[in-house]
Amino acid sequence: MNIVVNGMNVELEREMSISELLRIRCMDRPLVAVEHNLRWITRDEWPNVVLKDSDRLEIVRILAGG
Amino acid sequence: MLSTDDVLTIGGRALTSRLFIGTGKFSSYDLIPEVIRESRTQVVTVALRRLDFENPGENMATRVPEGCILLTNTSGARNAAEAVRIAQLARAAGCGDWIKIEIVTDQRYLLPDNQETIEATRILAAQGFVVLPYISPDLMVSRRLVDAGAAAVMPLGAPIGTNRGIKTRELVRILVEEIELPVIVDAGIGHPSEAAEAMEMGCSAVLVNTAIATARDPARMARAFGLAVEAGRLAFRSVPGPVLCKASASSPLTGFLRD
């Protein structure tokens, strides 16, 4: 199935949760946030949200800024 | 030691340092811990961006000492709705409730959109954020920000990144006089003397980024800013003497050796 992550098409071989996706991609770390279909979700919810075809994710991180 | 009898309280947090530091533009993240240490700051700004799915990059979290308050800016936001979205994601990322609203559509001078900033402040304050709006200095806008629930107002001294000093001093002075909230000069301060000037005027704090990040020795400049902010604050609390047009002798005018 295909999902859109930060505006890019990403193909997933199988169904997985948000936390699983982030773990596989080494993005599971502090100061990262996820918006799932335009709804921000807490880190506690990551394991419970199973991604579906055409889902849209925004994965953001904190970085240096003024 | 920093003075503990002169605390700045924002959002329920008691701050003994009145210097906020921005973390952008440093040539390496390695410099940031020393800059924070030398400046003795307690509030550090950060930004929020998309994570590169192919290359997650370095983790900023490891560079900021525990105990520092993260103040996430909403840079990149072009209107209130985008600023609110960024703030909510920042909170979800674990940055806490402090948010610097920065809404910019003007790309030449990066001047903030005061009207959208008021709207974003109203929404985010109602959601429990500690809202510090970056604004063009304006009294009526600041009064509306007070009503909207802002925790402070952050007027610019000069456009972001210019190191030009407090070109807006008369307008900032009016805000200090008229607004009950802390006034924090953000943007434009390029030298420690200008940070001291802001504090002497009665500003509650200053936010400095470019001046430190682009100095040849950022850690030493951070220390200089920390000292300047403290000196300026002490001067303000000391209540400077009057400014006169004509001379007023400092030594006695009697007992001269002549006659």
Interface residues (C-beta under 8 A of the other chain):
Chain A: V5 N6 G7 M8 V10 R25 C26 M27 R29 P30 L31 V32 A33 V34 E35 W40 I41 T42 R43 E58 I59 V60 R61 I62 L63 A64 G65 G66
Chain B: G22 T23 G24 K25 F26 Y29 I32 T45 V46 A47 L48 R49 R50 L51 D52 F53 P56 G57 N59 M60 A61 L70 T72 N73 S75 R85 Q88 L89 A90 A92 A93 G94 C95 I160 G161 L207 N209 T210
